[in-house]
Amino acid sequence: MPHFVFDLNEDDSIKAIYKDGVKLETGTRLEMPVATVQTYFRAAIRALARMTESDDDRESNRGHGLQAFLMSLVGTEAFLNVFFHQVGREKGLAKVIDLANKDRVPIEHKLSHLPRQAFGTQLPAQKRLNAKMRELYDLRSKIVHPRWQPSSLQMPGLAIADLVENYQQLFEDREFCREALRWCLLVVARIGLHAGAGRGDQFVHFWTTIADTNATLSAALGVPPEGA
């Protein structure tokens, strides 16, 4: 664990910063772990807010929609990693810390195993959440590992080869991107409930800065609030 020491002037301004005994030549910023998660969800909300209903804005909507979608999913992964790392430290659960810190682990694996290892049981509606997250993360993989599958177009008097069928138009749809964000927030809400954090009313806001709850998210997505 890195250790920082701030050396102060007489007026309490910072004179020097040391990291593990070595003086830093540049400044640093230390934040609470929750800030890592909040950053991604804030970015998702800002991107959604820039989207419009106008067909004239399709290109800009696509860019904002892609950002909103990706930031929602990265925020979910950040939440799982940071929250369960904290829980693992509080409970002295080395296996939870190890899994939370592992890279290249399918999202549904973490979603299935971290709650069970930390709290003794799986989340309600575990299979449904796993399936939805897998669907969204498969689409995320398609975005971050783009490939070209040549397509052709033919009509009377015209033939064009080497085109591409553009799946990115999905992200011109603000409601599609908003729904993806809601599923990600529902994961946060359900884990908050499972962890015994009251009804989770403040849990989602604390971790994401978004004023949603298990009840509002379940209603918007048309799923039972009790997690069935």
N, C-alpha and C positions, 0 to 999 in steps of 0.2 A: 504494500500500500504506500503510495507516494506521501511524503510528509512535507508540508509547507511551513515556513516560518517567515513572518513579516517583521522586519526591523523598522522601528518607527523613529521619526524625528521628535524633538521636544514638543512640537505643536500637534503631535499624533498623526501627522501625514506619513505616508509610507516612504521610508528611506531606501530599503532594499528588500527583495524577495528571494528566499532560498528554497530550493526544492531538493530534498534529500541532502542538505548540506552544501549544495552548489548554488552560487548566486546566479539568478536569471538575468539575462541582458534585456529581456523584454518583459512586459507586464503579463499578468495572467488573470483569469476570472474563475472564481470558485462559486459554484451554484449548488442548490439542492438537487438531488437525483431526479425529482419529479420534473424539473425544468427540461430535461432531455426529452421526456415524453410529450410535454406540453408544446414544445417547439414544432413538432410534426403536425399535431392536430390543429394548432393555430394556423399553420401554413395551408392545411386542407380547407379550413373555413374561409380564409382570405381568398383562396383560389375559387371556391364555389361562389363567393360574393361577386366575383368579377364576371361570372357567366350571365348571359342574357337569353331571352326567348327569341331573339331576332335571327332569321336565316342569314342576314347579312354578316353576322358575327360568328359564322361557323368555324372559321379558321382560328380565331382567338379563343372561342369556346373550347375548341379541341385542346389547345395548349393548356388552358386553365383546368379543363376537366382531367387531363392526364396528370397534372400536378396534384389536384385534389385527390384523385384515386390513389396515386402512389404514396402520397403523404399519409393518407388514412391507414394504409397497410403497414407502412414503416412505423407509424405511431403505435399500431397494435403490437408489433413485434418488440418495439422499445418498451412498451408497458409490460409485456410478459417478462422480458429479461430483467428490467429494473425492479418491478414490484416483487417478483419471486426471489430475486437476489436478496432484497431486503428481508422478506419473510424467512428465507433460509438462514440468514445471519441471526435474526431474532430468535428463531427456534433451534438454532444449532444443527441445521439439516444440510450436511455437506452435499448430499445427492441433489438437492434442490438447487443449490448454488451452482453445482457443476453443470446441470442441465440448462439452467437459465443462461449460463455463459457460453454454451456450446454454439458454434456456427454450423451452418449447413444441416440443420435439423428441420424436417418438415414442420410447418406451423401447427398442423393437427396433432403431431406427436407431443409438442410442448403443451398444447391446449388440453390434451388428454392426461398427460402424466404430471404436470406441475401442480394442478389443484389437488390431485389424489395424493401425491407425495407430501404436499404441504398441509392439507387439511383432512386427509383420510378417506375422502370419497371424491368421485368424479362430479363434474358439473351436471346439473339437470339439463336434459336435452343435449347431451354431449355429442351424440351422433349428428344431430342437425347442425349444430355450430361447426363441427369438424367439416361436414360436407360443404357448408357455405364458405368457410374460410379456404378450403382447398380450391373451390371454384374460383374465388377471387384471386388467390395466389397463383393459380395456373395462368390467369389472364395477366397478372403482374409479370410472370416469367416471360410471357410472350412480348411484353412491352420492353423489358430491360435486356432481352436477348433477341432483338429483331432480326428476322430473316426475310429474304425475298423469294416468294414462290411465283415465278413468271406466269402471267395470265394473258390471254389474248381476247380481242374484241372483233366481232365480224357483224356487219350489216350490209344491206345492198349498196354496192359500190365502194365499200370501205372495209379494210382489214388492218388492225393494229396489233402488233405483237409486243411482248415484253412489258406488259402493264403489271400493276399490282392491285389485288383486291384489298381495299383499305379497311381493315377492321378498326382502325383508330376513330372512325366516325362514331363509334359507341360513345366516345368521351365528349362529343358535342352535346350530348343529352344531359342536362343538369340534373334531372331526376334520377337517372342511372347512377351518377356520381354521388348524389346525396344519399341514395339508398345504400351504396357500398360503405359510405361513412357511417351510416346508422348501424349496419351490421358490425362494424368494427367497434363502435361505441357500446353495442349490446354485449360484446365479449367483455369489455371493461366492467359494465354494470353487473353482469351475472357473476363475475369473479368477485366483485365487491360484496354481493349478497352472500355468496358461498363462504367468503372470508369472515362473515358475521359483522360487516361494517354497516350496521343498522339496516335500513331499507335501500341503502345505496344512493340515497338522494343527493348527498354531497360527494360521494365517492367519484362519480364520473366527472363532476366539475373540478374536483381537486386534481385529478390526473390529466384532464384534457382541456380545462378552462371552458368547456361547453356545458351549458345549463340543461342537460338532459338527464333522465332517470331511466331505470328499468321499465317503469310504467309507460312513460312517454315513448320510449324507443320500441317497446313491444307493441303498443297501439299503432304506431306509424308503420311497422313492418308486418302487422297482422299476425303476430304470434302470441300465444298465451303468456301473460306476465309471470306466471308461476314457473315458467321454464319447461313446460311439458312439450 
